[in-house]
Amino acid sequence: MGLKRMPDMSDEAIDERVAECLRMVDLDGTEEKLPAQLSGGQRKRAGFARAIATRPKYMLYDEPTTGLDPVTTAVIDELIVRMSDELGVTGVVITHDMKSAFRISDRIAMLYDGRICFDGTPDELRACEDPLVRGFVEGRPELMEQVR
């Protein structure tokens, strides 16, 4: 859809870009498949291919691994990192999945009650002593209750 709105792209150029983007997300040869013919993880990757087709500078990922099994989650995480590395795309990821956040992030901000309560590198987050932050990262609600 986004490529059809680009006036300087011929149908042939669009077909080439679609094939290239599907190749980048390891979905070579699926151009003719309908979404219902793809698995959940494949649909996520097809969504990524669609998003990168217009060569964005920024991508917003809203809970990109929610509902996926651990193996597919790792594949999606790798794709996010690869898109950043290969395409220079800056990604902003909203997630509650701390394993994923640590795998893909250069910087992490944590929001609580409408405010940023932490902003730093993954290593700084791991070392943070704030009970609210520790409680969330470690999945320990008793630590978070100390703050409330």
C-alpha positions in Angstrom: 0.0 0.0 0.0 2.7 2.5 1.0 4.8 1.8 -2.1 1.8 2.3 -4.5 1.6 5.9 -3.1 5.2 6.6 -4.2 4.8 8.2 -7.6 8.4 7.6 -8.7 8.2 3.8 -8.4 7.2 1.6 -11.3 5.2 -1.6 -10.8 8.5 -3.5 -11.6 10.4 -1.5 -8.9 7.6 -2.1 -6.4 7.8 -5.9 -7.1 11.5 -5.8 -6.6 11.3 -3.9 -3.4 8.6 -6.3 -2.0 10.8 -9.3 -2.8 13.8 -7.6 -1.3 11.9 -6.7 1.9 10.5 -10.2 2.2 14.0 -11.7 1.8 15.3 -9.4 4.6 12.7 -10.9 7.0 13.3 -14.5 5.8 10.0 -14.8 3.9 11.4 -15.3 0.4 8.8 -16.6 -2.1 5.8 -15.7 0.0 4.7 -12.8 -2.2 1.5 -14.5 -3.4 0.4 -15.9 0.0 -2.5 -14.5 1.9 -2.1 -13.5 5.6 -4.3 -16.5 6.6 -1.8 -18.8 5.0 1.0 -17.6 7.3 1.8 -18.5 10.9 1.7 -15.9 13.6 5.4 -15.3 13.5 5.4 -15.1 9.7 2.6 -12.5 9.9 4.7 -10.4 12.3 7.7 -10.7 9.9 5.5 -9.8 6.9 4.4 -6.7 8.9 8.0 -5.8 9.4 8.6 -6.2 5.6 5.7 -3.9 4.9 7.0 -1.3 7.3 10.5 -1.2 6.0 9.4 -1.1 2.3 9.1 2.7 2.4 12.6 3.0 4.0 11.6 4.7 7.2 14.1 6.4 9.5 12.1 5.4 12.6 10.0 2.4 13.5 7.7 2.1 16.5 7.2 -1.5 17.7 4.3 -1.9 20.1 4.7 -5.2 22.0 6.2 -7.0 19.0 6.7 -10.3 20.7 3.5 -10.5 22.7 1.8 -13.9 22.3 4.8 -15.5 20.6 6.7 -18.6 21.7 10.3 -18.2 22.9 11.9 -19.3 19.7 9.8 -16.9 17.5 10.4 -14.1 20.1 14.1 -14.6 19.6 13.7 -14.5 15.8 11.7 -11.2 16.0 14.3 -9.7 18.4 17.0 -10.6 15.8 15.0 -8.9 13.1 14.6 -5.7 15.1 18.4 -5.6 15.7 19.2 -6.5 12.1 16.9 -3.7 10.7 18.6 -1.3 12.9 22.1 -2.4 11.9 21.5 -3.0 8.2 19.0 -0.2 7.4 19.9 2.4 10.0 16.4 2.4 11.3 16.0 3.8 14.8 13.5 1.6 16.7 11.3 2.6 19.7 10.0 -0.6 21.3 7.2 -0.7 23.8 7.4 -4.0 25.7 6.9 -5.7 29.0 9.2 -8.6 28.0 12.4 -7.8 29.8 14.4 -10.6 28.2 13.6 -9.1 24.8 14.3 -5.5 26.0 17.8 -6.6 27.2 18.5 -8.4 23.9 17.5 -5.6 21.5 18.1 -2.3 23.4 21.0 0.2 23.5 18.9 2.3 25.8 15.9 1.6 28.0 13.4 3.9 29.6 10.9 2.7 32.1 7.6 4.5 32.7 5.6 4.3 35.9 2.5 6.2 36.8 2.9 8.5 33.8 6.5 9.4 34.4 10.0 8.2 33.4 11.4 6.5 36.5 14.5 5.1 34.7 16.5 6.0 31.6 19.8 4.3 30.8 21.7 1.5 29.2 20.7 -2.2 29.8 23.8 -2.5 32.1 22.7 0.5 34.1 19.2 -1.0 34.4 20.6 -4.3 35.6 22.6 -2.4 38.3 19.8 -0.1 39.3 19.0 -0.3 43.0 15.6 1.6 42.9 13.0 -0.8 44.4 10.4 0.1 41.8 12.8 -0.6 38.9 14.2 -3.7 40.5 10.7 -5.1 41.2 9.6 -4.7 37.6 12.8 -6.1 36.1 13.0 -9.1 38.4 9.2 -9.7 38.5 9.1 -9.1 42.2 5.9 -7.1 43.2 6.9 -7.0 46.9 9.8 -4.6 45.9 7.4 -2.4 44.0 5.0 -2.2 46.9 7.7 -0.5 49.0 7.4 2.5 46.7 3.6 2.8 46.6 
